[in-house]
Amino acid sequence: KIIHFDKIEDIIDKASRTTENRIPTGIPQIDDAMIGGLLRGTLTTILGSTNTGKTITLINFAYNAIKAGKKVLFIYHEGHNDQMALRFTSRFTGIPYINFYSGFNKLQDEERANVIVSKRLMHENLVLKPWQTFGTTVEEVIAYAKQKKSDFDFDQIIVDYGQLLFTKHSTKELRHNQATVYRALGTLATELDVSVVTAAQGTRDSQSKAEKGEKLIGLTDISECFEIIRCSEVVITLTRSLNDIFSNKIKIMLAKQRDGKTNVAVDCNSDINKLIVSYTL
């Protein structure tokens, strides 16, 4: 099969329709650069070093997708189950996470009402799937996602995160394993016509330079396997200097995409108490 340019008008019309179904990240400059947000059928990787906020960013991607009327399957491999449920409830209600440890009845009337409203929204639009078993394979995750698609027609899969997965196929080195995992996640996005979002770890050297404020995390700062970058349609990087950590900031950059400009960097607020990542005016 080859591309016939006598049908370019149809291709242009098809491209225009993709803007209607894109899934917003919630960061206006990045969504604008991506013509509305993340495209279905593609893999997005959030790249950041240790303690840059990868999980909180993934939670916010899920939140903003749901607020836009989309359904999300969120698969996580680290963290306590109740802890993740409370994290999402904090993000949806704006109630500080720590307040939940006083008990539901100790919350204010308005807060309890917000929990009830958010519970319904999360129940209808979010599936939280814990998967903490060491040695979980990407093939197992894909089989589950395909089965779940039939009874929960999700628009986005978030996997926190891909480098914790293995493959059932024999690989010589860790980088080969990771390349197989991320290629498989990209293929899953295409097969199910959904947005797949995951994360990847940056190098220690990049973390050291970022903490000193010397650079933003970029495409070459991927740990272990550059093939992760190659098979991701979109790469968004997270950078936090020591000053950013103290002032609760994250620098979020659109480092790679195929539909428009890149190196779009945005300073965002990071409120760990309410699990919020938001654009700073």
Salt bridges, closest charged atoms under 4 A:
ASP109 OD1 - ARG112 NH2 2.39
GLU139 OE2 - HIS169 NE2 3.81
ASP151 OD1 - LYS148 NZ 3.30
ASP153 OD1 - LYS149 NZ 2.72
ASP155 OD1 - ARG40 NH2 2.40
GLU173 OE1 - ARG175 NE 2.83
GLU191 OE1 - LYS146 NZ 2.82
ASP205 OD2 - LYS209 NZ 3.51
ASP221 OD2 - LYS215 NZ 2.77
GLU227 OE2 - ARG183 NH1 3.53
GLU227 OE1 - ARG230 NE 3.12
GLU233 OE2 - ARG258 NH1 2.87
ASP244 OD2 - LYS251 NZ 2.95
ASP259 OD2 - ARG22 NH2 2.97
